[in-house]
Amino acid sequence: MATQAVEQLVNRSYDSSPNYRQVMPGVPENYREIRTLEQLFEINYKHASVEEQLRGNLVLRMKSGREVYKGIIGYNDSVIPSVTRAILSGHEILFVGQIGQAKTKLAESIAIHLLSPIPVVRGSLTNDIPTSIPRQEMISLLCDRNPERTYPEFVVSPECEQKIRDNKLGTRIDWKEGQERYRYVLATPDITVKDLMGQIDAIRIAKRGVELYSIESYSPGQLLQARYGIICIDELPVLDSRKQVALLSVLQEGKFTTGSYPVIFKPNIKLLATANPVDYTHSGKIIEPLFDRLRSHIDTHYPTNVADEMLIILQEAQISKDRAVLLPIFIIRAIAKVAQLSREHPEIDHTKGVSVRMGIHSTEVLASEAERIRSIQSNMVSVPRFSDFFSIYQTCKFQLSEIDDSRESRSMILNSIIESAIREVSASYIQNLSSDELIKIKEDFGSNKQFIASQTIPGRGHGGGVDYISQLDKFPGLNESVTQTANKIKQEHLSLIQLATGLDIDSRVIQLVNDRDSEFTASVTELVLEGLRWTDPPLLDKMGGKYTARPE
């Protein structure tokens, strides 16, 4: 295209209003069909700022009734309203909370669902939007001339400029989603200013023979790699004051420089950060100007009820689809109860917190223990039982505050917590048994009968030997109660599946099918047996996995 035609096309595009309908802020209706720089000019494309994207997409989702913060459970009446206010106000956010309170998950959810796709030059590391290039510089590039710059500002990378010079109006465009413009940085003592801001790259200087202060010698850091997106600084108070000052420059002026490097960089990002309450309240951990510029400080919290904790466990537990696993609802409830009781325990350090990951990882280990002990060798479905619960010792992580914080002390505390959780969950299923049903069970255990429960005993034996089903045949009253309880649990599973489906949670591991009956029955049997230890008065005693009648 002739120089005059190029100038006319660029001038018209830069001077004219967009001639497309937006489906999101800065996103044309047919954006997936727009693949070249020329097509961007033809529609007079104008990109939306990060602030406009977040606010606009939030408003669109709220008006349409769509879920705004997918995957965030238990915050609807507390944290979510605060986050929504902050985004509508255009604020940077500091999430204040203990470990495992979904702070970074919330930041990532905002990036995934509230950032619009943007057009970037293909292969761009710094999310270069070509139409952000000043008009005269763009004309020079399209006419294969070196741009004349009067102001030392980094707008797009040298690689982007070269691609435009090489390919002209045919320069390829890719639409980069919000998730791809999200950068997570864990603040550790070894994070440097160069990691955040970028640096003069000696290797580039040597390979390309460029001058020390040429833009071509610059290697971008995390801030520019998150350009037109979101950067999340996890544990912000860990950053020393020098690095915090660099972030302050971005918030105050929307730009920064790298040491003595003479070019100004504008990341055009939204900063979200997290902090532990202990560090947040410690004087000097966050420099005062940055503390003030993070305009919304939002407190997070652990799940306030067992139901939310269960849904989080179900959502986050990593159990591969090629494994045949069934997680009974009462097992998930017991694990959730272990986590909640741990947070309430007077001997556990509340300032350190007990992460929801404890319940998630414990569920994963329980499924693997059932697989290790019963499923792999016998080719049966993995269904965890209460007798498998000792395996979660390796995933229950907390610190003690008042007594000696030794492994022995932690084991003692955890033993009492697990027993309390199992007792509370199992007793809730037994309380609806009638007095006649309890009398039948008591008669079952007369004449010194005992029921043996062990993680090594299968639900249904193959080729002889003791198993749960054959034992239940000798305990008709107990068998009837197990069947009754199992039917109730199946209904609970249907309700949980319905709830999980509404939250887009994979419910595969709680789907009950017929071929799982024997192992599921074994797990329910242990639930009922445990519950019978806590009736008033208790019906059963337990010694070494053997359940016997409590002496009168």
KAKAFEN-V908278 format. One record per residue. N is the residue number from 1. RES is the residue in one letter. PHI is phi in radians with two decimals (none if undefined). OMEGA is omega as a letter, one per 40 degrees, with the letter a starting at -180 (none if undefined). Layout:
BEGIN
N/RES/PHI/OMEGA
N/RES/PHI/OMEGA
END
This chain:
BEGIN
1/M/none/a
2/A/-1.12/a
3/T/-0.98/a
4/Q/-1.10/i
5/A/-1.14/i
6/V/-1.09/a
7/E/-1.07/i
8/Q/-1.12/a
9/L/-1.10/a
10/V/-1.15/a
11/N/-1.07/i
12/R/-1.08/a
13/S/-1.17/a
14/Y/-1.26/a
15/D/-1.54/a
16/S/-1.70/i
17/S/-1.29/i
18/P/-1.01/i
19/N/-1.97/i
20/Y/-2.47/i
21/R/-1.56/a
22/Q/-1.54/i
23/V/-1.69/i
24/M/-2.57/i
25/P/-0.96/i
26/G/1.34/a
27/V/-2.18/i
28/P/-1.12/a
29/E/-1.02/a
30/N/-1.85/a
31/Y/-1.05/a
32/R/-1.17/i
33/E/-1.52/a
34/I/-1.59/a
35/R/-2.16/a
36/T/-2.31/i
37/L/-1.10/a
38/E/-1.07/i
39/Q/-1.14/i
40/L/-1.12/i
41/F/-1.13/a
42/E/-1.12/i
43/I/-1.76/a
44/N/0.98/a
45/Y/-1.09/i
46/K/-2.29/a
47/H/-1.42/i
48/A/-1.72/i
49/S/-1.15/i
50/V/-1.02/i
51/E/-1.07/i
52/E/-1.15/i
53/Q/-1.11/a
54/L/-1.08/a
55/R/-1.13/a
56/G/-1.10/a
57/N/-1.23/i
58/L/-1.09/i
59/V/-1.09/i
60/L/-1.05/a
61/R/-1.18/i
62/M/-1.15/i
63/K/-1.15/a
64/S/-1.49/a
65/G/1.38/i
66/R/-1.34/i
67/E/-1.07/a
68/V/-1.58/a
69/Y/-2.02/a
70/K/-1.12/i
71/G/1.49/i
72/I/-1.75/a
73/I/-1.99/i
74/G/1.55/a
75/Y/-1.97/a
76/N/-1.03/a
77/D/-1.75/a
78/S/-2.31/a
79/V/-1.29/a
80/I/-1.01/i
81/P/-1.01/i
82/S/-1.17/i
83/V/-1.12/i
84/T/-1.06/i
85/R/-1.06/a
86/A/-1.11/a
87/I/-1.18/i
88/L/-1.08/a
89/S/-1.55/a
90/G/1.31/a
91/H/-1.49/i
92/E/-1.36/a
93/I/-2.17/i
94/L/-1.98/i
95/F/-1.53/a
96/V/-1.97/a
97/G/-3.06/a
98/Q/-1.39/a
99/I/-1.06/i
100/G/1.21/i
101/Q/-1.99/i
102/A/1.11/a
103/K/-1.16/a
104/T/-1.29/i
105/K/-1.12/i
106/L/-1.16/i
107/A/-1.09/i
108/E/-1.16/i
109/S/-1.08/i
110/I/-1.07/a
111/A/-1.13/a
112/I/-1.19/a
113/H/-1.76/a
114/L/-2.06/i
115/L/-1.67/i
116/S/-1.41/i
117/P/-1.11/i
118/I/-2.22/i
119/P/-1.51/i
120/V/-2.15/i
121/V/-1.14/a
122/R/-0.93/i
123/G/1.50/a
124/S/-1.25/i
125/L/-1.42/a
126/T/-1.88/i
127/N/0.91/a
128/D/-1.29/i
129/I/-1.52/a
130/P/-1.09/a
131/T/-1.31/i
132/S/-1.45/i
133/I/-1.20/i
134/P/-0.93/a
135/R/-0.88/a
136/Q/-1.17/i
137/E/-1.16/i
138/M/-1.11/i
139/I/-1.06/i
140/S/-1.08/a
141/L/-1.11/a
142/L/-1.19/i
143/C/-1.72/i
144/D/1.03/i
145/R/-2.07/i
146/N/-1.24/a
147/P/-1.12/i
148/E/-1.65/a
149/R/-1.95/i
150/T/-1.80/a
151/Y/-2.42/a
152/P/-1.36/a
153/E/-2.10/i
154/F/-1.36/i
155/V/-1.86/i
156/V/-2.34/a
157/S/-1.26/i
158/P/-1.00/i
159/E/-1.11/i
160/C/-1.13/i
161/E/-1.02/a
162/Q/-1.14/i
163/K/-1.13/i
164/I/-1.17/i
165/R/-1.12/a
166/D/-1.34/a
167/N/-1.87/i
168/K/0.94/a
169/L/-1.21/i
170/G/-1.52/i
171/T/-0.95/a
172/R/-1.33/a
173/I/-2.06/i
174/D/-2.07/i
175/W/-1.64/a
176/K/-1.69/a
177/E/-1.30/a
178/G/-1.04/a
179/Q/-1.06/a
180/E/-1.34/i
181/R/-1.88/i
182/Y/-1.86/i
183/R/-2.16/i
184/Y/-1.88/i
185/V/-2.20/i
186/L/-1.47/a
187/A/-1.27/i
188/T/-2.15/a
189/P/-1.00/a
190/D/-1.56/i
191/I/-1.15/a
192/T/-1.92/i
193/V/-1.05/i
194/K/-1.09/i
195/D/-1.04/a
196/L/-1.42/a
197/M/-1.70/a
198/G/1.79/a
199/Q/-2.76/i
200/I/-1.30/a
201/D/-1.68/a
202/A/-1.09/a
203/I/-1.17/i
204/R/-1.09/a
205/I/-1.06/a
206/A/-1.20/a
207/K/-1.26/a
208/R/-1.72/a
209/G/1.16/a
210/V/-1.50/i
211/E/-1.27/a
212/L/-0.98/a
213/Y/-1.78/i
214/S/-1.34/i
215/I/-1.02/a
216/E/-1.24/i
217/S/-1.58/a
218/Y/-1.62/i
219/S/-1.92/a
220/P/-1.23/i
221/G/-1.69/a
222/Q/-1.10/a
223/L/-1.10/i
224/L/-1.31/i
225/Q/-1.25/i
226/A/-1.70/a
227/R/-0.98/a
228/Y/1.05/a
229/G/-2.55/a
230/I/-2.20/i
231/I/-2.05/i
232/C/-1.93/i
233/I/-1.70/a
234/D/-1.47/a
235/E/1.09/a
236/L/-0.89/a
237/P/-1.07/i
238/V/-1.25/i
239/L/-1.13/i
240/D/-1.29/a
241/S/-1.08/a
242/R/-1.11/a
243/K/-1.25/i
244/Q/-1.14/i
245/V/-1.10/i
246/A/-1.08/i
247/L/-1.15/i
248/L/-1.05/i
249/S/-1.06/i
250/V/-1.15/a
251/L/-1.22/a
252/Q/-1.33/a
253/E/-2.01/a
254/G/1.18/a
255/K/-2.73/i
256/F/-2.74/i
257/T/-2.15/a
258/T/-1.89/a
259/G/1.00/a
260/S/-1.61/a
261/Y/-1.11/a
262/P/-1.45/a
263/V/-1.72/i
264/I/-1.57/a
265/F/-2.08/i
266/K/-2.04/a
267/P/-1.21/a
268/N/0.92/a
269/I/-2.15/i
270/K/-1.95/a
271/L/-1.65/i
272/L/-2.06/a
273/A/-2.44/i
274/T/-2.25/i
275/A/-2.67/i
276/N/-1.37/a
277/P/-0.94/a
278/V/-1.13/i
279/D/-1.23/a
280/Y/-1.08/a
281/T/-1.53/a
282/H/-1.37/a
283/S/-1.00/i
284/G/1.57/a
285/K/-1.17/i
286/I/-2.08/a
287/I/-1.06/a
288/E/-1.00/a
289/P/-1.08/i
290/L/-1.24/i
291/F/-0.97/a
292/D/-1.31/a
293/R/-1.35/i
294/L/-1.35/a
295/R/-1.25/i
296/S/-2.02/i
297/H/-1.91/a
298/I/-2.09/i
299/D/-1.42/i
300/T/-1.78/a
301/H/-2.75/i
302/Y/-1.37/i
303/P/-0.93/a
304/T/-1.55/i
305/N/-2.56/a
306/V/-1.14/a
307/A/-1.05/i
308/D/-1.14/i
309/E/-1.07/i
310/M/-1.10/a
311/L/-1.12/i
312/I/-1.13/i
313/I/-1.04/a
314/L/-1.10/a
315/Q/-1.25/a
316/E/-1.72/a
317/A/-1.07/a
318/Q/-1.64/i
319/I/-2.18/a
320/S/-1.10/a
321/K/-1.22/a
322/D/-1.54/i
323/R/-1.81/i
324/A/-1.51/a
325/V/-2.26/i
326/L/-2.14/i
327/L/-1.83/i
328/P/-1.06/a
329/I/-1.05/a
330/F/-1.25/i
331/I/-1.23/i
332/I/-1.09/i
333/R/-1.13/i
334/A/-1.15/i
335/I/-1.11/i
336/A/-1.07/i
337/K/-1.19/i
338/V/-1.02/a
339/A/-1.11/a
340/Q/-1.20/i
341/L/-1.13/i
342/S/-1.10/a
343/R/-1.20/a
344/E/-1.60/a
345/H/-1.15/a
346/P/-1.17/a
347/E/-1.57/a
348/I/-1.62/a
349/D/-1.17/a
350/H/-1.27/a
351/T/-1.21/i
352/K/-1.46/i
353/G/1.43/i
354/V/-2.19/a
355/S/-1.16/i
356/V/-1.11/i
357/R/-1.11/i
358/M/-1.05/i
359/G/-1.18/i
360/I/-1.10/a
361/H/-1.18/i
362/S/-1.15/i
363/T/-1.12/i
364/E/-1.07/a
365/V/-1.20/i
366/L/-1.05/i
367/A/-1.07/a
368/S/-1.26/i
369/E/-1.17/i
370/A/-1.08/i
371/E/-1.20/a
372/R/-1.10/a
373/I/-1.42/a
374/R/-2.06/a
375/S/-1.41/a
376/I/-1.08/a
377/Q/-1.30/a
378/S/-1.72/i
379/N/0.96/i
380/M/-2.13/a
381/V/-1.23/i
382/S/-1.46/i
383/V/-2.19/a
384/P/-1.09/i
385/R/-2.26/i
386/F/-1.13/i
387/S/-1.22/i
388/D/-1.57/a
389/F/-1.16/i
390/F/-1.06/a
391/S/-1.18/a
392/I/-1.39/i
393/Y/-1.01/a
394/Q/-1.34/a
395/T/-2.00/i
396/C/-1.52/a
397/K/-1.96/i
398/F/-2.77/i
399/Q/-2.09/a
400/L/-1.63/a
401/S/-1.96/a
402/E/-1.63/a
403/I/-1.82/a
404/D/-0.99/a
405/D/-1.49/i
406/S/-1.90/i
407/R/-1.10/i
408/E/-1.15/a
409/S/-1.16/i
410/R/-1.11/i
411/S/-1.11/i
412/M/-1.10/i
413/I/-1.11/a
414/L/-1.14/i
415/N/-0.98/a
416/S/-1.19/i
417/I/-1.18/a
418/I/-1.08/i
419/E/-1.08/i
420/S/-1.15/a
421/A/-1.13/i
422/I/-1.13/i
423/R/-1.09/a
424/E/-1.14/a
425/V/-1.20/a
426/S/-1.17/a
427/A/-1.11/a
428/S/-1.16/i
429/Y/-1.53/a
430/I/-1.54/a
431/Q/-1.09/a
432/N/-1.57/i
433/L/-1.25/a
434/S/-1.33/i
435/S/-1.12/i
436/D/-1.12/i
437/E/-1.15/i
438/L/-1.16/i
439/I/-1.12/i
440/K/-1.05/a
441/I/-1.14/i
442/K/-1.07/i
443/E/-1.14/i
444/D/-0.98/a
445/F/-1.58/i
446/G/-1.21/i
447/S/1.00/i
448/N/1.08/i
449/K/-1.20/i
450/Q/-2.44/i
451/F/-1.90/a
452/I/-1.70/i
453/A/-2.04/a
454/S/-2.73/i
455/Q/-1.19/a
456/T/-1.57/a
457/I/-1.58/a
458/P/-1.31/i
459/G/-1.12/i
460/R/-2.30/a
461/G/-1.32/i
462/H/-2.26/i
463/G/1.53/i
464/G/1.65/a
465/G/1.60/a
466/V/-1.30/i
467/D/-2.62/a
468/Y/-1.24/a
469/I/-1.10/a
470/S/-1.16/i
471/Q/-1.17/a
472/L/-1.08/i
473/D/-1.06/a
474/K/-1.58/a
475/F/-2.22/a
476/P/-1.04/i
477/G/-1.14/i
478/L/-1.12/a
479/N/-1.02/i
480/E/-1.10/i
481/S/-1.19/i
482/V/-1.11/i
483/T/-1.10/i
484/Q/-1.09/i
485/T/-1.16/i
486/A/-1.08/i
487/N/-1.12/i
488/K/-1.11/a
489/I/-1.14/i
490/K/-1.06/i
491/Q/-1.16/i
492/E/-1.11/i
493/H/-1.12/i
494/L/-1.08/i
495/S/-1.16/a
496/L/-1.18/i
497/I/-1.08/i
498/Q/-1.09/i
499/L/-1.15/i
500/A/-1.11/i
501/T/-1.07/i
502/G/-1.12/i
503/L/-1.78/a
504/D/1.05/i
505/I/-1.70/i
506/D/-1.13/a
507/S/-1.79/a
508/R/-0.96/a
509/V/-1.35/i
510/I/-2.04/i
511/Q/-1.39/i
512/L/-1.64/i
513/V/-2.30/a
514/N/-1.06/a
515/D/-1.24/i
516/R/-1.78/a
517/D/-1.03/a
518/S/-1.16/i
519/E/-1.24/i
520/F/-1.11/i
521/T/-1.09/i
522/A/-1.07/i
523/S/-1.16/i
524/V/-1.13/i
525/T/-1.04/i
526/E/-1.12/i
527/L/-1.05/a
528/V/-1.17/i
529/L/-1.04/i
530/E/-1.12/i
531/G/-1.09/a
532/L/-1.23/i
533/R/-1.36/a
534/W/-2.10/i
535/T/-1.26/a
536/D/-2.12/e
537/P/-1.40/a
538/P/-1.11/i
539/L/-1.49/a
540/L/-2.15/i
541/D/-1.95/i
542/K/-2.28/i
543/M/-2.51/i
544/G/1.01/i
545/G/1.46/i
546/K/-1.88/i
547/Y/-1.73/a
548/T/-2.30/a
549/A/-1.15/i
550/R/-1.27/i
551/P/-1.07/i
552/E/-1.42/none
END
